[in-house]
């Protein structure tokens, strides 16, 4: 089995399985300099996404973790409207955001399965806690992570997209004892704000890696927007790989 992660930027990318199945995540394709609007602040995009029409047109499914503009924006929606891909999302709020595109809500713990050319895929919605205390998590609302289990060529591989989350034992309880690949949304976002950080910092990533023992760790969502309080240098200094928009990384 050959799985490649084609990184677009921010939290966006496409998993390619045996050059047959393509699963995308969080299509936020705004240009460099774009101002994303959040409830309490605005944030400039610092890095341009890198993708092409062929990559988007051949993607079978899109997973959306939540509806913040650095995860799904009008540019991404316009691209998705051109093609007939299945869309899984986290909540009614996101479903309304992407209307009139059809989508299916996958609640925490629920699964969606499909097959294509002797490859079977099972997708499970994993809790993601987008805040470092209960109050902030309630303010942000539901966010999904996704566990993708692939069976092909007599092998089975698991890929865990964390979504925007912090470390929490109840998340670990929803995951297998070991995952093969972990694609981690970093950024240490708004680390000085009440309820921050809103996403993983290095210490939290170390906790996940120590528990889940992934063979491959791909840190994304690092310094693409101005409100991310982390740099690529921070990630590399901690011993993790550097992922830049346009990179293709072999997962297995």
N, C-alpha and C positions, 0 to 999 in steps of 0.2 A: 504494500500500500504506500502511495506517495501523496502526502498532504503538504500543500504550500500555502502560506499566508501572504497575500499580496496587500501590502499596507498602503492605504490612501492618505491617511493623516488624521490627527486628533484621535477619535475612537473608531474611525472608519477603516474597513478593510474587507477583503474577500478571501474565504477559504476555498481552495481548489483541491478536490479529492479525485485522484487518478485521472486528472484532466477530463472529468466527466460531470461531476457535481460541483456547483459553486454556491456558497452560502455567504452572503454579505451581512455586514453589521453596521448599524448607525450611519446612514448616508447623509452626512453633513458636508456638502461640497462647496460652501461659500469661498469666495476668493480671498487672497491675502489682503488685509486691510479692512475687511468686512467687520462691521460692528454688530456683535450679537447682543440681544437685549434680554436681560433676566429681570426677575422681580425687583431686586434691590440694587442692581448695578448693570453697566454695559461693559463689554469686553471686546477688544480688537483681535482679529485673527492675525497671528504673526507669521504663520507658515502656510503656503498655498498647498491645497490637496493635489495629489498627482494620480490621475486615472485616465482611462480612454473609453471611447464608446464601446469597443469590443468587450472590455471587461464587464461593463454594466449590462450590456445586452445579453450576455451569456450567463448571468447570475440567476439561478433558479429560485432562490429564496432570500428574503431580507429579514433580519432580526433587529427589532428596535427596542432598546433598553428603556428609554423614556424620551419625553418630547422637548427637552432643553435644546436650544438652538445650536449648540456645539455637538449635537447628536443627530438631529433631523432638522433640516432647514428647507427653505423654498427651492434652493438649487438642487438639493437631493430629491425632493418631491418631484420636481420637473423632470429629472432623469428617470425616476421610477415610473412616471406616467407614460413614458415612451414604450415600455415593455411589460409583458405579462408575467410578473414574478409573484410567487406566494409571499405574503407578509405576515409575520408574527409580531405582536407587540405586547406591552405590559398592562395597559389600562384603557378605560373608556376615554380618558383625557387624550391619550395618544391616538386612539382610534379616530376621534373627532378631528384631531390635528391633521391626519393624513387623508381624510375624506376628500374626494369621492373614491379614492383607491380602497379596494376591499382588503380587510385584514382580519386576523383572528387573534383574540386576546388569549394569552397563555398565562394563567395565574401561577403563583409560586407553587411548585410541586407538580404541576400538570406537565404532560408530555405530548409531543407531536411526532409522528413517525411517517416516513415515506421511503420508497425504494426507487432506484433507477439503475438499470443495467447491472444487476447483481451486486449493487452497493446498497446497504440498508443504513438509514440514518435515524437516530432517535434524539430529539431535542427536548430538554427539560428546563423549565423556568426555575432559576435559583434566586433566592432572596438577595437583594443588594441594598445595603443601608447607606444612603447618600447623606451621611452626617454622622458626627461622632457623639451625639446624644439623642435621646428620645424626642425631645422637642424639635430639633432640627429635622429629624427624619419625618416627623408628622407634617412639618411645614413643606418639605420637598414632595412628599407623596411616594407612591409606589414606583420602584425601579426594579428592573429585572437584570439578573445575570443569566447566562445560558450555558448549560452543559451539553455538548454535542458528542454522542457516541456513534462511531462509524464502524461497521463491519464490512470487510472486503478482503478478497484474496486469502481467506482463512484466518485473518487477523482482526483484532478489535482495538481501536484507539479512542481515547477520550480527550476532548478539547474543551477547556473551561474559559469562557469569556466572563470576566468578573463584573462588567458593567461598572458604573460609578458607585463605589462602595468603600466602606472601611472594614476593619477586621471585626468579626463577631463569631462566637462559637455556634450560634444557631445557623449560620451560613455553612460552616464546616459540617454540621449535622446533615445537611442536604446533599453532600458530595461524597463520592467514593473515597476510600482511604488513600488512593493514589490516582492522580490524573497524569496523562502523558504530556499534555501541552497546556500551559496557562498563559492566556493573553490578558495582561493586567492593566487596568486603567489607573494610571498613576496621577501625578500632578500636585499632590499635597494641597489641593485646592482650598483657598481661603483659610489657610492654616491658623491665622490669628483671629479669625472671626468666631463669635459665639457658635458653638456646635461644630467648629472646624477641627481638623481638616474634613472636607466633604468627600475626599477621595483618598486613595492609598498614598502613604508616604513610604519611605524605604523600610522603616521598622516594621510596618504592617505587612509589606510584601515579604520580608524575611520570615514573618510568622506563617504566612500562607505557604511559602515554599517549604519551610521546615515541617509543616503538617501534611501537605499534599504530595510532596516529593516529585514535582514535575520534572521530566527529562529536558523539556524546553520551556523557557520563560521569555516571553516577548513583552517588554514594557512599552505601552503606548500612552497617548493622552498626557504628554509630558510637558512640552513648552509651546504648544500650538496656539494657545490663546493667552491673552495678557493676565487673566485671573488664575492661571496655573502657577503655583509657587514652587516650581521644580525645573531643573535644566537637564539636558542630556548628559552633561558632565557629572551631575549628581548621580544619575543612574549608572554611568560607566564606572565612577569611583567606587560604587557599591558592588561592582563585579558583574553587573547585568549587561546584556547586549544593547547595542545602539540600534534603534529602529527609526528610519527616516522615511518620509513620504516617498513612495515609488519603489521602496525596497521589496524584494521577494525573499521570504525566509522559509527554508525547508523545515517543516515540523517533524516529519518522519518519512 
